[in-house]
Amino acid sequence: MGNLPSPIADPPVHLYSMTIDDLDARLIALLTAEPRLGVLECSRRLGVARGTVQARLDRLTERGVITGFGPDVSPAALGYDVTAFVTMEIRQVAGHDPVADRLARIPEVLEVHTITGDSDLLCRVVARTNADLQRVIDRIVDVQGVLRTNSIIALDTPVPYRVLPLVADVPRRGGR
């Protein structure tokens, strides 16, 4: 019985059908902190060969773990100081996709999620002012298939969007 895994040990956690290890997690954390680093500098800081870093990046990108390398842009720096979350009920005759496609044509709509509960969709939207938010909501309400909306204005973002705690936790929970 000495070589059998403990029944109380956490099973490996898989992201997009793959397990990441400590090196993957450190590479992701490094590029999150300093996204403009090159492969050579990453290899130097991580203490591994350049080819290892490139192979890891290629694999993580190919499998959908790393989804982009573009700059993060602040809507507030572009003049969009108001962030709101809008839930909506939709006419579901053709499903969610036609409504989501129409919402994607509104520049101030940053995200659309299908949800459970009393509403069907949740959007994160931005506007220049509270008065401008009314204009954005009016555009949303005009979308064919939207029946009703409810809005919540965000006052602050004490915990911004993040994934590094998840990335760091995967190797701890039994990655390769």
Salt bridges, closest charged atoms under 4 A:
ASP21 OD1 - ARG56 NH1 2.75
ASP22 OD2 - ARG26 NE 3.23
ASP24 OD1 - ARG56 NH1 2.78
ASP24 OD2 - ARG59 NH2 2.67
ASP24 OD2 - ARG176 NH2 3.60
GLU34 OE2 - ARG45 NH1 2.43
GLU41 OE2 - ARG44 NH2 2.41
GLU41 OE2 - ARG45 NE 2.84
GLU89 OE2 - ARG148 NH1 3.58
GLU108 OE2 - ARG135 NH2 2.75
GLU111 OE1 - HIS113 NE2 3.02
GLU111 OE2 - ARG124 NE 2.63
ASP132 OD1 - ARG135 NE 2.60
ASP169 OD1 - ARG172 NE 2.73
